[in-house]
Amino acid sequence: AQTVTQSQPEMSVQEAETVTLSCTYDTSENNYYLFWYKQPPSRQMILVIRQEAYKQQNATENRFSVNFQKAAKSFSLKISDSQLGDTAMYFCASSGTSGTYKYIFGTGTRLKVLA
Amino acid sequence: EAQVTQNPRYLITVTGKKLTVTCSQNMNHEYMSWYRQDPGLGLRQIYYSMNVEVTDKGDVPEGYKVSRKEKRNFPLILESPSPNQTSLYFCASSWALGYPDTQYFGPGTRLTVL
């Protein structure tokens, strides 16, 4: 089965600092999507950033950026200038990596931003 | 407002009592899906649907049923719930030009099976 692996169950960062969350995935496909979702204490799932595998340029969204290494099957999320509101569970996810229409999530990284 | 709605938001039931969790989206999305979230396991896909009358199993389909008779609705049916189905459930929808894209999630349904 195709997998998405997040090896950091918990992380913390000081407010205004930078933190990187790791994600690796398994696939033999060439075209697929990768995502980072945020789940704050409200439990609502919110898209943070999205990457299309055929695009070499790393996606960015304001303070959020990714380091997409296709050959290494790595997709890390960098949060710059961390804010208290970034405290949440972060999930890495993939679509198309299994060659089917399944959507696969990692187990999540709980991030705490410290004041 | 574009949204995915789920009902009920909270449900406590007993083993073996059939239940249905409804899901509806107003964005005309082709793709709809159900996930369960358990501590330490992330979100796991139960079933998904690429379009009306087209459904397929995700990674944890045992004990669940779905149907897609209309594009906007995708109910999740537990015909004989068991305690191991106690979980937080999310419905989601998306475009799917090729593979399913960004998932738009409902607010979640907290299910407890006693």
Interface residues (C-beta under 8 A of the other chain):
Chain A: A1 Q6 P9 N31 Y32 Y33 F35 Y37 R43 Q44 M45 L47 R50 F91 A93 S95 G96 T100 Y101 K102 Y103 I104 F105 G106 T107 G108
Chain B: Y31 S33 Y35 G40 L41 G42 L43 R44 Q45 Y48 M50 D56 G58 D59 L88 F90 A92 A96 G98 Y99 P100 D101 T102 Q103 F105 P107 G108
